[in-house]
Amino acid sequence: LKKKKKNRKKRGSVSAGHGRVGKHRKHPGGRGKAGGQHHHRIMFDKYYPGYFGKKGMRNYHKNKQQKFCPELNIDQITKIYLANKENNLNDIAQNRIRIIKNGFFKVLGKGRFSAKPLTIVAKVFSKKAAKKILKAGGTIELE
């Protein structure tokens, strides 16, 4: 059975619960977020602090490319080595991995470096990563 709508009770009463004096008009306060700096100021200050205005300095001609530096941890280098070994890439024959070809620029030092001594080529190495690679008998090349 379908439940009867709540307004069935109000049928026959002239103003259907919206009052005779004030009346139920369309959008008395304006639509949406209208009046944020005027008649709805208190509500905006309470629930949307900082909604209006600007703050801070603009950065014109922002070049996101300068800060683009995808990172890779040392423990993932072994996975890359094994994956590339199956593809028989030239660098792998020389025990050399070019991190950039795999979409990374920087090598970080988290985890163990369990691969055999490798030459790792990347744009940037963290101190910790460089130390671990050299300790394992590998070498580092900057590209």
C-alpha positions as CSV (number, residue, x, y, z in Angstrom):
1,L,0.0,0.0,0.0
2,K,1.2,3.5,-0.9
3,K,1.5,5.9,2.1
4,K,-0.7,8.9,1.7
5,K,1.2,12.2,1.3
6,K,1.4,14.5,4.4
7,N,-0.3,17.4,2.7
8,R,-3.6,15.4,2.5
9,K,-4.3,16.6,6.1
10,K,-4.0,20.2,4.9
11,R,-6.6,19.9,2.2
12,G,-9.4,22.4,2.8
13,S,-7.5,24.6,5.2
14,V,-7.0,27.7,3.2
15,S,-3.3,28.4,3.7
16,A,-2.1,24.8,4.2
17,G,0.1,25.7,7.2
18,H,1.9,28.6,5.7
19,G,0.0,31.3,7.5
20,R,-2.4,34.0,6.3
21,V,-0.3,37.0,6.9
22,G,3.3,36.0,5.8
23,K,2.2,33.8,2.9
24,H,4.2,31.1,1.2
25,R,5.9,32.9,-1.6
26,K,8.5,31.6,-4.1
27,H,12.0,32.6,-3.0
28,P,11.7,35.2,-0.3
29,G,15.4,35.1,0.7
30,G,16.7,34.8,-2.9
31,R,17.9,31.6,-4.6
32,G,20.9,29.6,-3.5
33,K,23.6,31.6,-1.7
34,A,22.1,34.9,-2.5
35,G,22.6,37.7,0.1
36,G,25.9,36.3,1.5
37,Q,27.2,39.9,2.1
38,H,23.8,41.3,2.9
39,H,20.8,39.7,4.6
40,H,22.4,36.3,5.1
41,R,25.7,37.7,6.4
42,I,25.5,36.0,9.8
43,M,25.0,32.6,8.3
44,F,27.9,33.0,5.9
45,D,30.2,34.2,8.6
46,K,29.2,31.2,10.8
47,Y,29.3,28.4,8.3
48,Y,31.5,29.6,5.5
49,P,34.3,31.7,7.1
50,G,36.6,33.2,4.5
51,Y,34.1,32.6,1.7
52,F,34.5,36.1,0.3
53,G,37.7,38.0,-0.6
54,K,41.3,37.1,-1.5
55,K,44.3,36.0,0.6
56,G,48.0,35.6,-0.1
57,M,50.1,36.3,-3.2
58,R,49.3,35.3,-6.8
59,N,51.8,33.2,-8.6
60,Y,51.8,34.4,-12.2
61,H,53.1,32.1,-14.9
62,K,53.2,29.1,-12.6
63,N,55.2,26.3,-14.2
64,K,54.0,23.0,-12.7
65,Q,56.6,21.2,-14.8
66,Q,59.4,22.5,-12.6
67,K,58.0,20.7,-9.5
68,F,57.1,17.5,-11.3
69,C,59.4,14.8,-9.8
70,P,57.8,11.4,-9.4
71,E,59.5,9.3,-6.7
72,L,60.4,5.7,-6.4
73,N,61.6,3.8,-3.3
74,I,64.7,1.6,-3.4
75,D,62.7,-1.6,-2.5
76,Q,60.7,-1.2,-5.8
77,I,63.8,-1.1,-8.0
78,T,64.1,-4.9,-7.8
79,K,60.6,-5.3,-9.1
80,I,61.4,-3.0,-12.0
81,Y,64.6,-4.9,-12.7
82,L,62.7,-8.3,-12.9
83,A,60.0,-6.8,-15.0
84,N,62.5,-5.3,-17.5
85,K,64.5,-8.5,-17.5
86,E,61.5,-10.4,-19.0
87,N,61.3,-7.7,-21.7
88,N,65.1,-8.1,-22.5
89,L,65.9,-4.5,-22.6
90,N,69.5,-3.6,-23.6
91,D,70.3,-1.8,-20.3
92,I,69.4,-4.9,-18.3
93,A,72.1,-7.0,-20.0
94,Q,74.6,-4.5,-18.6
95,N,72.9,-4.6,-15.1
96,R,71.8,-1.0,-15.6
97,I,68.4,0.5,-14.9
98,R,67.2,3.8,-16.2
99,I,64.5,4.9,-13.8
100,I,63.3,7.6,-16.1
101,K,62.2,5.1,-18.7
102,N,59.9,3.7,-16.1
103,G,58.3,7.1,-15.3
104,F,60.3,8.1,-12.2
105,F,62.8,10.9,-11.7
106,K,63.9,10.5,-8.0
107,V,65.0,7.5,-6.0
108,L,64.3,7.5,-2.3
109,G,65.8,5.3,0.4
110,K,62.9,3.4,1.9
111,G,63.2,-0.3,2.2
112,R,66.0,-2.8,1.4
113,F,68.0,-2.8,-1.8
114,S,68.1,-6.5,-2.4
115,A,69.0,-6.6,-6.1
116,K,72.5,-7.6,-7.2
117,P,75.0,-4.8,-7.8
118,L,73.3,-2.5,-10.4
119,T,74.0,0.8,-12.1
120,I,71.0,3.0,-11.4
121,V,70.4,6.1,-13.6
122,A,68.1,8.8,-12.4
123,K,67.8,12.6,-12.2
124,V,67.9,12.8,-8.4
125,F,68.9,10.5,-5.5
126,S,68.3,11.0,-1.8
127,K,71.3,10.7,0.4
128,K,69.9,7.6,2.0
129,A,69.2,5.9,-1.3
130,A,72.6,6.7,-2.6
131,K,74.2,5.3,0.5
132,K,72.3,2.0,0.3
133,I,73.0,1.5,-3.4
134,L,76.7,2.1,-3.0
135,K,76.8,-0.2,0.1
136,A,75.2,-3.0,-2.0
137,G,78.0,-2.6,-4.5
138,G,76.0,-0.8,-7.1
139,T,76.8,2.5,-8.8
140,I,74.9,5.8,-9.3
141,E,74.6,7.9,-12.5
142,L,72.8,11.2,-12.8
143,E,70.9,11.9,-16.0
